[in-house]
């Protein structure tokens, strides 16, 4: 049978290892946090630029689709039957692009300085 004293002695014997493990874990957490911050700092500007380019392209696509939607409507008003799948899809595509713009605006970078 193991006595209370033996348990205390074993605890005292492994205490430095447990302390070392705790210190090693704390150091690992510190290093990982520093690395993560370094990566975030390094990628912040390029990711901001990427965001603004995607937003600009969505705006351009929205403008282009708006022209197509107007063209489609004018053709319908004139009674012209244009058998073009692209024109039929234009309103739906415009809706999807506008939804994408809304989603993208939620994650917009705080600073617009990166757009320059």
Secondary structure, DSSP 8 states (H G I E B T S, - for coil): ---HHHHHHHHHHHHHHHHHHHHHHHHHHHHHHHHHHHHHHHHHHHHHHHHHHHHHHHHHHHHHHHHHHHHHHHHHHTT-----HHHHHHHHHHHHHHHHHHHHHHT--S-SGGG-
